[in-house]
Amino acid sequence: MSRLIRLAAPIVVVAAACHLAAASTQPVAGGLRARRAELAAADSALSRLADADARAIGANSTADAVLLLGGLRIVHGRGEVSATLDSLAGASLHRARWTAVRIDVSADGGSGYTLGYGTRQAGDATEAAMRYIAFWRRASSGQWSVAALVLTRGSDTSSSAAPAGCESPSADRAPWFAGGARDSIGGVVRADAAFAAAAAERGPGPAFVAYIAPDGVTMGGAGPLGCGPAALAHAFDGAARGDLTWAPRLGFVADAGDLGFSVGVARYRGAAGEGTSKYLTIWRRQTNGDWRFVADGGNAAPPDA
């Protein structure tokens, strides 16, 4: 829907270097709950750093990080992410802060994602509500870094909690996909491409309902986050085949083969006109091996994106 652009051990912050220091190096045997706690601490620590200077996001990104900001092309690579944030410092994105309302990790504890609400501040101190989705990777040292981040427009009336049924897992659970085999990056790219093909053939509404996970979160429109297929029941009323098309450009899959993301560009048309957007979609592999999205958010892109 957002493609329409309604659009355990705590982590120590080394503020001077604007980096998140290494977290606990306990093995996955310590439990997924502990890894979620690590990721929650990393997410909160980066929010505190970005609340002082949004450029901290670049300093705490992976070498191949992807950043999606409204009105810009897809920004790829830590160097480009840092350069983009440098160019916006003191202007449209001077500071940002957020609070995660959902956190989860891959079966091996080496990747994860966070999403939630926050605000962004321009250089003139003007604040605007926002939402975000971040995909994270954990280094062997225990440090979590951002691999993909999208900031979308929020609403002053947005809830500050996850929708019912889409809360973070509260305990260790068996992996959704128990096959144990690694799936290549092509797995999520093929899933996203099949998703796009379904939208072209049947229309965006049926495609989104078919490809969202039971607890999938969508970031389209104003108001609270959407949760699950029911949230999409009327989201595409009046949309016809061809009104929304897209194609993935980048992807990543965790070593466990159960969690990944895709990034791409979409074109849309409707009563209000036509436009281009870009998106970040988080995918989780289901028990039957199928990929379904658990989070989706996007923002405007230039026409030549």
Summary of the structure (lengths in Angstrom):
residues: 305
radius of gyration: 18.0
end to end distance: 19.0
largest distance: 53.8
contacts: 1080
relative contact order: 0.18
helix: 24%
strand: 37%
